[in-house]
Amino acid sequence: MSQIADRLKQIQETIVSTSVKAGRKPDSVRLIVVTKTATPEQILEAVRCGFTELGENRVQHLKQIAEQITQSLGASGQADIASRIRWHMIGHLQRNKVKPTLQVCSLIHSVDTLRLAEEIDTAAAKLAIHAPVLLQVNCSGEPQKYGAPVGAAFHLAEQIMSMPNLRLEGLMTMAPLTMDKDIVRSSFARARELFDEMRTEKVAGSKFRHLSMGMSQDYELAIEMGATMVRIGSAIFA
Ligand SMILES: *Cc1c(COP(=O)(O)O)cnc(C)c1O
């Protein structure tokens, strides 16, 4: 088995065992393979192993890679695999990149301001689609980070819910860059709390079900705290 296939298999096993240990269903967490540092060959390997949920943080790069991957799969008679690929926009999104993002991505994880939400709503209306989005929340309180402040998240969620061409499907957060597990845990706990509150208080509708948190360094902790999507790059490709 190649190194990438081997790592993917191990990570998938860890996701399942961590879910079960936390009293959750084995299939309750989805792995988003973050390809931003991967070569096209490496990405092809991952999708041929069946990992077809892919995450990128720059739309220009995403479009190029997506085309390359589709072509290569087509040339090797694997267009069926290409049709299963779902791209996730996980990075900060500039307002002038919204339209191309909607054209290639099935979920935007990084909506964190009213202006960006409005821009996506308008672009989605022009494309005659309902754009699924996650609200990115800054649960660590680090000032330099993207993400809506926790105190503003409820109101922003309500505003997004009122936009006709947006579909709010959950929350996304990033833990602070630290080896201190308690800090990471409390940041995930805050996201989980907010997620539960929004669900129980019916701020969000029935589609509100994703909690996107956890990366290579901290995904096990994120699963313990209730993540339904983990975004993993370097543990696969580095
Ligand atoms: C790069 C990135 C990841 C993946 O991080 P790794 O540490 O490489 O697993 C996850 N989420 C976002 C938003 C990223 O930019």
The ligand as a Gaussian input file, in Angstrom:
#p B3LYP/6-31G(d) Opt

LIG

0 1
 C       -4.996000      23.920000       6.164000
 C       -6.276000      23.863000       6.831000
 C       -6.704000      22.679000       7.454000
 C       -5.858000      21.424000       7.524000
 O       -4.781000      21.613000       8.406000
 P       -3.713000      20.467000       8.690000
 O       -3.051000      20.900000       9.933000
 O       -2.819000      20.438000       7.503000
 O       -4.463000      19.200000       8.849000
 C       -7.958000      22.679000       8.039000
 N       -8.755000      23.777000       8.021000
 C       -8.372000      24.921000       7.435000
 C       -9.307000      26.094000       7.465000
 C       -7.128000      25.015000       6.838000
 O       -6.750000      26.159000       6.258000

